[in-house]
Amino acid sequence: MCSPPAPSWRGRRAELRHVVKLPRLGDTADEVVVLEWLVGTGQQVEANQAVLRVETSKVDADVPSPLGGTLVEQLVQPGDEVPVGAPLAVLET
């Protein structure tokens, strides 16, 4: 009995989805308020590029993308209160 041929990945782009989570932005900031998206859905982002502006109890801060890819979904909206570690967006790499 013959087994089926192994799939060939040569020449194909493997797309992976990654959830971007809110990092800790300071020692006292456990929660932030979303101010604005700096990148729209469908746009390309680079690793460490600012994608979201948020407000802590002390300052406004930009949240960087942990890796490069395409922003495929925004999971929070301006005005939302978001705790550290909460999902913010989905990136496709």
C-alpha positions in Angstrom: 0.0 0.0 0.0 1.4 3.4 -1.0 1.1 6.4 1.2 0.0 9.8 -0.4 2.8 12.2 -1.3 3.9 14.7 1.3 2.5 18.2 0.7 4.9 20.6 -1.0 5.3 23.9 0.7 7.9 25.1 -1.8 6.7 28.4 -3.4 3.8 28.8 -0.9 3.5 31.5 1.6 2.4 30.3 5.0 0.1 32.9 6.6 -0.1 32.9 10.3 -2.4 35.0 12.5 -1.1 36.5 15.7 -3.1 38.3 18.4 -1.5 41.5 19.5 -2.0 42.0 23.2 -1.7 45.2 25.3 1.8 45.2 26.9 2.5 46.7 30.3 3.2 50.4 29.7 4.5 51.3 33.1 4.6 50.1 36.7 1.2 51.6 37.7 -0.8 51.2 34.4 -3.0 48.2 34.8 -5.6 49.6 32.4 -5.7 52.1 29.5 -8.3 53.9 27.4 -8.0 53.5 23.7 -7.6 56.9 22.0 -7.1 56.1 18.3 -5.8 53.6 15.8 -2.8 54.7 13.9 -3.1 51.9 11.3 -6.2 50.8 9.6 -7.5 47.3 8.8 -5.8 45.9 5.8 -2.6 48.0 6.1 0.9 46.7 6.4 2.8 47.3 9.6 6.5 46.9 10.5 7.8 45.3 13.7 7.9 48.0 16.4 5.7 50.4 14.4 3.1 52.3 16.5 -0.3 51.0 15.7 -2.5 52.3 18.5 -2.5 55.3 20.8 -3.8 54.8 24.4 -4.1 56.9 27.5 -2.9 55.8 30.9 -3.6 57.6 34.2 -0.3 59.5 33.7 0.5 59.8 29.9 -0.6 59.1 26.4 1.4 56.3 24.9 1.8 54.5 21.5 1.5 50.7 21.4 3.9 49.1 19.0 3.3 46.0 16.8 5.4 43.1 18.1 6.0 41.9 14.5 5.5 42.9 10.9 2.5 41.9 8.8 -1.0 43.0 7.8 -3.5 44.3 10.4 -6.6 42.1 9.7 -8.8 43.0 12.6 -9.1 45.7 15.3 -10.5 44.1 18.5 -10.9 47.3 20.5 -12.3 50.8 19.6 -11.6 54.3 20.7 -13.1 54.9 24.1 -12.7 51.3 25.3 -11.1 50.6 28.6 -8.6 47.8 28.2 -6.6 45.9 30.9 -3.0 44.9 30.4 -2.7 41.6 28.4 -6.1 42.1 26.6 -6.2 41.3 22.9 -6.0 44.5 20.7 -5.7 43.3 17.2 -5.0 40.4 14.8 -2.0 40.5 12.5 -1.4 38.2 9.6 2.2 37.5 8.9 
